[in-house]
Amino acid sequence: MKLEGSCHCKAVRFTVQASSPYPFMRCYCSICRKTAGGGGYAINLGADRRTLTVQGSEHLSVYRARLDDGSTSSGERNFCRRCGSALWLYDPTWPELVHPHASAIDTPLPVPPQRVHIMLGSKAPWVEPEVRAGDLCHDAYPDESLAQWHARHGL
């Protein structure tokens, strides 16, 4: 599915082909919720990095999070330095992938048949996850990837 996205001020616009476009996984880790998660979580999609095209790249900046052990994450969180919108995550550990934030996507996204709440062990105390019947909950990262979840649901 071709996704079109942008930051709030429209200085950065991008397109990317996503084989995993259902916004099903809510991540409550401190990095996601503090850099992109106004509701206490962020939703990342899975896309093919080779197809990412960007207009306004001069307005991009990258944040690499400091981890609990004091090291720096290999993940590059791309955001608009003009308005601060979180746009996508790229990690060179998986060079073929890019993970756009669902909140930055302008293309209508499909409604997921199930939601997965991850990193609940790291959620902020004020966050009350909206867990529905059939949702899966994990205190840490699940074994199932974005692509595997899509395949299991035939999407």
Secondary structure, DSSP 8 states (H G I E B T S, - for coil): -EEEEE-TTSS-EEEEE-SB----EEE-SHHHHHHH-TTS-EEB-BEEGGG-EEE-GGGEEEE--B-TTS-B-S-EEEEETTT--EEEEE-TTSTTEEEEBGGGB-S-----SS-EEE-GGG--TT------TT-EE-SS--SS-HHHHHHHTT-
